[in-house]
C-alpha cells in the first residue's frame, strides 16, 4: 500500500475527482479522498479463492447501489463517511 499512495494521490489530482477506489486483488482496496487522505480496506472473510475474476465488478455494483440508496433516502450527496462505509460493504 505504501508504494500505491503516491500513484493514487497523483491520479486523484490528475483526474480532478473527490475520491478514488483502487482494488488490489487479494490485498483488498485503497480509498483515496480529499483532503489527501487514504484508507486501506482489507479483505474480509478471506478464504481460498483461486479466481477473482469479476470481484471488481461486484465491488463497483455494491458501492454504486449503496451510494444511490443513501442519496435516495437522504436527498444528500454522500460524503467521506458514506463512501468509506459503501467501500467496506463492497
VEXVEX-65741 format. One record per residue: residue number from 1; residue in one letter; z, y, x of N, C-alpha, C, CB in turn. Coordinates in nm, 2 decimals, decimal comma, always signed. Last residue first. Glycine has a CB too. Example, Ala and Ser with C-alpha at 12.3 -4.5 7.8 and 13.67 -1.06 7.14 Angstrom:
{atom 2; s; {+0,71; -0,22; +1,28}; {+0,71; -0,11; +1,37}; {+0,79; +0,00; +1,29}; {+0,57; -0,06; +1,41}}
{atom 1; a; {+0,78; -0,57; +1,32}; {+0,78; -0,45; +1,23}; {+0,78; -0,33; +1,32}; {+0,90; -0,45; +1,13}}
This chain:
{atom 90; x; {-0,01; -0,33; -1,85}; {-0,14; -0,39; -1,81}; {-0,12; -0,51; -1,72}; {-0,23; -0,29; -1,74}}
{atom 89; x; {+0,24; -0,23; -1,85}; {+0,20; -0,33; -1,96}; {+0,08; -0,40; -1,92}; {+0,19; -0,25; -2,09}}
{atom 88; x; {+0,22; -0,05; -1,64}; {+0,31; -0,17; -1,63}; {+0,27; -0,27; -1,73}; {+0,46; -0,13; -1,64}}
{atom 87; x; {+0,06; +0,14; -1,77}; {+0,01; +0,07; -1,65}; {+0,09; -0,06; -1,62}; {+0,01; +0,16; -1,52}}
{atom 86; x; {+0,22; +0,24; -1,96}; {+0,10; +0,17; -2,00}; {+0,04; +0,09; -1,89}; {-0,01; +0,27; -2,05}}
{atom 85; x; {+0,42; +0,36; -1,80}; {+0,45; +0,25; -1,89}; {+0,33; +0,17; -1,93}; {+0,53; +0,30; -2,01}}
{atom 84; x; {+0,26; +0,56; -1,67}; {+0,32; +0,46; -1,59}; {+0,36; +0,34; -1,68}; {+0,45; +0,52; -1,53}}
{atom 83; x; {+0,18; +0,71; -1,90}; {+0,08; +0,64; -1,81}; {+0,14; +0,53; -1,73}; {+0,01; +0,75; -1,73}}
{atom 82; x; {+0,42; +0,80; -1,99}; {+0,35; +0,71; -2,07}; {+0,24; +0,64; -1,99}; {+0,28; +0,80; -2,19}}
{atom 81; x; {+0,50; +0,97; -1,76}; {+0,58; +0,85; -1,81}; {+0,51; +0,75; -1,89}; {+0,71; +0,90; -1,89}}
{atom 80; x; {+0,28; +1,15; -1,75}; {+0,30; +1,06; -1,64}; {+0,39; +0,94; -1,69}; {+0,37; +1,13; -1,52}}
{atom 79; x; {+0,15; +1,17; -2,09}; {+0,19; +1,23; -1,96}; {+0,22; +1,12; -1,86}; {+0,31; +1,32; -1,97}}
{atom 78; x; {-0,09; +1,17; -2,34}; {+0,01; +1,10; -2,27}; {+0,03; +1,17; -2,13}; {-0,04; +0,96; -2,24}}
{atom 77; x; {-0,12; +1,44; -2,58}; {-0,18; +1,37; -2,47}; {-0,07; +1,30; -2,39}; {-0,26; +1,46; -2,38}}
{atom 76; x; {-0,01; +1,38; -2,92}; {+0,00; +1,45; -2,79}; {-0,07; +1,37; -2,69}; {+0,15; +1,47; -2,74}}
{atom 75; x; {+0,02; +1,25; -3,15}; {-0,07; +1,36; -3,15}; {-0,07; +1,44; -3,02}; {-0,03; +1,46; -3,26}}
{atom 74; x; {+0,18; +1,02; -3,17}; {+0,24; +1,14; -3,14}; {+0,15; +1,27; -3,16}; {+0,30; +1,14; -3,01}}
{atom 73; x; {+0,00; +0,81; -3,25}; {+0,13; +0,82; -3,31}; {+0,20; +0,96; -3,29}; {+0,22; +0,71; -3,24}}
{atom 72; x; {-0,23; +0,85; -3,09}; {-0,24; +0,85; -3,24}; {-0,10; +0,87; -3,31}; {-0,30; +0,71; -3,28}}
{atom 71; x; {-0,13; +0,84; -2,83}; {-0,19; +0,97; -2,88}; {-0,20; +0,97; -3,04}; {-0,34; +0,98; -2,83}}
{atom 70; x; {-0,04; +0,58; -2,83}; {+0,06; +0,69; -2,81}; {+0,00; +0,82; -2,86}; {+0,09; +0,70; -2,66}}
{atom 69; x; {-0,28; +0,44; -2,86}; {-0,18; +0,43; -2,96}; {-0,07; +0,54; -2,95}; {-0,11; +0,29; -2,95}}
{atom 68; x; {-0,41; +0,52; -2,63}; {-0,47; +0,56; -2,76}; {-0,36; +0,55; -2,87}; {-0,59; +0,47; -2,79}}
{atom 67; x; {-0,25; +0,39; -2,44}; {-0,26; +0,54; -2,44}; {-0,32; +0,59; -2,57}; {-0,34; +0,58; -2,32}}
{atom 66; x; {-0,29; +0,12; -2,51}; {-0,15; +0,18; -2,51}; {-0,16; +0,33; -2,52}; {-0,08; +0,14; -2,38}}
{atom 65; x; {-0,57; +0,09; -2,48}; {-0,51; +0,07; -2,61}; {-0,37; +0,13; -2,61}; {-0,50; -0,08; -2,64}}
{atom 64; x; {-0,59; +0,14; -2,20}; {-0,66; +0,22; -2,29}; {-0,59; +0,21; -2,43}; {-0,80; +0,19; -2,30}}
{atom 63; x; {-0,43; -0,07; -2,09}; {-0,40; +0,06; -2,06}; {-0,46; +0,16; -2,17}; {-0,45; +0,10; -1,92}}
{atom 62; x; {-0,58; -0,30; -2,19}; {-0,44; -0,28; -2,22}; {-0,39; -0,13; -2,20}; {-0,35; -0,37; -2,14}}
{atom 61; x; {-0,83; -0,25; -2,06}; {-0,82; -0,26; -2,20}; {-0,68; -0,24; -2,25}; {-0,86; -0,40; -2,25}}
{atom 60; x; {-0,76; -0,25; -1,79}; {-0,82; -0,14; -1,85}; {-0,81; -0,14; -2,00}; {-0,97; -0,13; -1,80}}
{atom 59; x; {-0,65; -0,52; -1,76}; {-0,57; -0,40; -1,73}; {-0,63; -0,28; -1,80}; {-0,56; -0,38; -1,58}}
{atom 58; x; {-0,88; -0,67; -1,82}; {-0,76; -0,68; -1,91}; {-0,67; -0,56; -1,89}; {-0,69; -0,81; -1,88}}
{atom 57; x; {-1,04; -0,60; -1,61}; {-1,09; -0,56; -1,74}; {-0,97; -0,57; -1,84}; {-1,20; -0,66; -1,79}}
{atom 56; x; {-0,89; -0,71; -1,40}; {-0,91; -0,57; -1,40}; {-0,95; -0,52; -1,54}; {-1,01; -0,52; -1,30}}
{atom 55; x; {-0,93; -0,98; -1,45}; {-0,80; -0,93; -1,46}; {-0,80; -0,77; -1,47}; {-0,72; -0,97; -1,34}}
{atom 54; x; {-1,19; -1,08; -1,41}; {-1,15; -1,03; -1,55}; {-1,02; -0,97; -1,56}; {-1,17; -1,13; -1,65}}
{atom 53; x; {-1,08; -1,32; -1,18}; {-1,20; -1,26; -1,25}; {-1,16; -1,21; -1,39}; {-1,32; -1,35; -1,25}}
{atom 52; x; {-0,90; -1,45; -1,04}; {-0,85; -1,33; -1,10}; {-0,97; -1,25; -1,16}; {-0,78; -1,24; -1,00}}
{atom 51; x; {-0,82; -1,77; -0,99}; {-0,94; -1,69; -1,03}; {-0,89; -1,57; -1,10}; {-1,04; -1,77; -1,12}}
{atom 50; x; {-0,58; -1,89; -0,94}; {-0,69; -1,91; -0,84}; {-0,81; -1,82; -0,87}; {-0,73; -2,05; -0,84}}
{atom 49; x; {-0,24; -1,85; -0,96}; {-0,37; -1,82; -1,02}; {-0,48; -1,82; -0,92}; {-0,37; -1,68; -1,09}}
{atom 48; x; {+0,05; -1,95; -0,99}; {-0,06; -1,99; -0,90}; {-0,19; -1,97; -0,98}; {-0,04; -2,14; -0,86}}
{atom 47; x; {+0,21; -1,65; -1,10}; {+0,20; -1,79; -1,09}; {+0,08; -1,83; -1,00}; {+0,18; -1,86; -1,23}}
{atom 46; x; {+0,43; -1,38; -1,17}; {+0,33; -1,44; -1,09}; {+0,33; -1,59; -1,08}; {+0,34; -1,38; -0,94}}
{atom 45; x; {+0,56; -1,19; -1,34}; {+0,54; -1,33; -1,38}; {+0,42; -1,40; -1,30}; {+0,50; -1,33; -1,53}}
{atom 44; x; {+0,39; -0,90; -1,22}; {+0,50; -0,96; -1,29}; {+0,46; -1,10; -1,33}; {+0,54; -0,88; -1,41}}
{atom 43; x; {+0,30; -0,74; -0,93}; {+0,26; -0,84; -1,02}; {+0,38; -0,90; -1,08}; {+0,16; -0,94; -0,96}}
{atom 42; x; {+0,42; -0,39; -0,90}; {+0,40; -0,53; -0,86}; {+0,34; -0,62; -0,97}; {+0,53; -0,58; -0,81}}
{atom 41; x; {+0,29; -0,08; -0,85}; {+0,33; -0,17; -0,96}; {+0,31; -0,31; -0,92}; {+0,25; -0,13; -1,09}}
{atom 40; x; {+0,38; +0,21; -0,68}; {+0,33; +0,07; -0,67}; {+0,38; -0,01; -0,78}; {+0,37; +0,01; -0,53}}
{atom 39; x; {+0,29; +0,54; -0,74}; {+0,39; +0,43; -0,77}; {+0,32; +0,30; -0,76}; {+0,44; +0,45; -0,92}}
{atom 38; x; {+0,28; +0,88; -0,63}; {+0,22; +0,75; -0,65}; {+0,33; +0,64; -0,68}; {+0,14; +0,70; -0,53}}
{atom 37; x; {+0,20; +1,22; -0,65}; {+0,29; +1,12; -0,65}; {+0,22; +0,99; -0,67}; {+0,40; +1,14; -0,76}}
{atom 36; x; {+0,07; +1,48; -0,66}; {+0,06; +1,39; -0,55}; {+0,17; +1,29; -0,54}; {+0,05; +1,47; -0,42}}
{atom 35; x; {+0,21; +1,57; -0,93}; {+0,18; +1,64; -0,81}; {+0,19; +1,54; -0,69}; {+0,28; +1,76; -0,78}}
{atom 34; x; {-0,05; +1,35; -1,02}; {-0,01; +1,48; -0,97}; {+0,14; +1,51; -1,01}; {-0,10; +1,60; -1,02}}
{atom 33; x; {-0,10; +1,01; -0,92}; {-0,09; +1,12; -1,01}; {-0,05; +1,25; -0,95}; {-0,01; +1,09; -1,13}}
{atom 32; x; {-0,17; +0,66; -0,90}; {-0,17; +0,79; -0,83}; {-0,17; +0,90; -0,94}; {-0,28; +0,81; -0,73}}
{atom 31; x; {-0,06; +0,34; -0,89}; {-0,09; +0,45; -0,98}; {-0,07; +0,58; -0,90}; {+0,00; +0,45; -1,11}}
{atom 30; x; {-0,16; +0,03; -0,78}; {-0,10; +0,15; -0,74}; {-0,15; +0,26; -0,83}; {-0,13; +0,19; -0,59}}
{atom 29; x; {-0,09; -0,32; -0,85}; {-0,17; -0,20; -0,87}; {-0,09; -0,08; -0,81}; {-0,19; -0,17; -1,02}}
{atom 28; x; {-0,09; -0,65; -0,70}; {-0,05; -0,55; -0,81}; {-0,15; -0,44; -0,82}; {+0,09; -0,51; -0,78}}
{atom 27; x; {-0,18; -0,83; -0,52}; {-0,08; -0,74; -0,48}; {-0,04; -0,64; -0,58}; {-0,12; -0,67; -0,35}}
{atom 26; x; {-0,39; -0,97; -0,63}; {-0,26; -1,04; -0,63}; {-0,14; -0,95; -0,58}; {-0,26; -1,17; -0,56}}
{atom 25; x; {-0,56; -0,67; -0,68}; {-0,56; -0,82; -0,69}; {-0,42; -0,87; -0,70}; {-0,63; -0,88; -0,57}}
{atom 24; x; {-0,51; -0,40; -0,71}; {-0,50; -0,46; -0,58}; {-0,49; -0,61; -0,58}; {-0,39; -0,40; -0,49}}
{atom 23; x; {-0,64; -0,12; -0,89}; {-0,59; -0,26; -0,89}; {-0,60; -0,32; -0,75}; {-0,66; -0,34; -0,99}}
{atom 22; x; {-0,54; +0,21; -0,93}; {-0,62; +0,12; -0,84}; {-0,56; -0,02; -0,85}; {-0,63; +0,17; -0,69}}
{atom 21; x; {-0,57; +0,48; -1,13}; {-0,50; +0,35; -1,12}; {-0,59; +0,26; -1,04}; {-0,47; +0,29; -1,26}}
{atom 20; x; {-0,50; +0,82; -1,13}; {-0,59; +0,72; -1,09}; {-0,52; +0,59; -1,07}; {-0,66; +0,76; -0,95}}
{atom 19; x; {-0,50; +1,15; -1,28}; {-0,44; +1,02; -1,25}; {-0,54; +0,92; -1,21}; {-0,35; +0,97; -1,36}}
{atom 18; x; {-0,64; +1,38; -1,32}; {-0,50; +1,39; -1,31}; {-0,43; +1,26; -1,27}; {-0,45; +1,42; -1,45}}
{atom 17; x; {-0,92; +1,45; -1,10}; {-0,86; +1,39; -1,22}; {-0,71; +1,40; -1,21}; {-0,91; +1,25; -1,24}}
{atom 16; x; {-1,13; +1,51; -0,90}; {-1,05; +1,61; -0,97}; {-1,00; +1,55; -1,11}; {-1,14; +1,73; -1,00}}
{atom 15; x; {-1,24; +1,35; -0,71}; {-1,30; +1,34; -0,85}; {-1,22; +1,43; -0,95}; {-1,29; +1,20; -0,90}}
{atom 14; x; {-1,08; +1,42; -0,49}; {-1,23; +1,44; -0,49}; {-1,29; +1,43; -0,63}; {-1,29; +1,32; -0,40}}
{atom 13; x; {-0,82; +1,36; -0,56}; {-0,86; +1,50; -0,54}; {-1,01; +1,52; -0,55}; {-0,80; +1,55; -0,41}}
{atom 12; x; {-0,84; +1,08; -0,57}; {-0,78; +1,16; -0,69}; {-0,83; +1,30; -0,68}; {-0,63; +1,15; -0,69}}
{atom 11; x; {-0,93; +1,03; -0,31}; {-1,02; +1,00; -0,43}; {-0,97; +1,08; -0,55}; {-1,02; +0,85; -0,46}}
{atom 10; x; {-0,69; +1,10; -0,17}; {-0,82; +1,17; -0,14}; {-0,92; +1,15; -0,26}; {-0,88; +1,11; -0,02}}
{atom 9; x; {-0,51; +0,91; -0,27}; {-0,49; +1,06; -0,29}; {-0,62; +1,14; -0,27}; {-0,38; +1,10; -0,19}}
{atom 8; x; {-0,64; +0,68; -0,19}; {-0,61; +0,70; -0,33}; {-0,59; +0,85; -0,36}; {-0,49; +0,62; -0,38}}
{atom 7; x; {-0,63; +0,71; +0,09}; {-0,76; +0,70; +0,02}; {-0,74; +0,73; -0,13}; {-0,81; +0,55; +0,05}}
{atom 6; x; {-0,36; +0,73; +0,15}; {-0,44; +0,85; +0,18}; {-0,58; +0,84; +0,11}; {-0,47; +0,86; +0,33}}
{atom 5; x; {-0,26; +0,47; +0,04}; {-0,22; +0,60; -0,01}; {-0,32; +0,72; +0,02}; {-0,09; +0,63; +0,04}}
{atom 4; x; {-0,34; +0,24; +0,16}; {-0,42; +0,28; +0,05}; {-0,38; +0,42; +0,01}; {-0,38; +0,19; -0,07}}
{atom 3; x; {-0,16; +0,19; +0,36}; {-0,29; +0,23; +0,40}; {-0,38; +0,28; +0,28}; {-0,36; +0,10; +0,46}}
{atom 2; x; {+0,06; +0,12; +0,20}; {+0,07; +0,25; +0,28}; {-0,07; +0,29; +0,33}; {+0,16; +0,22; +0,41}}
{atom 1; x; {+0,00; -0,12; +0,08}; {+0,00; +0,00; +0,00}; {+0,00; +0,13; +0,08}; {+0,12; +0,00; -0,09}}
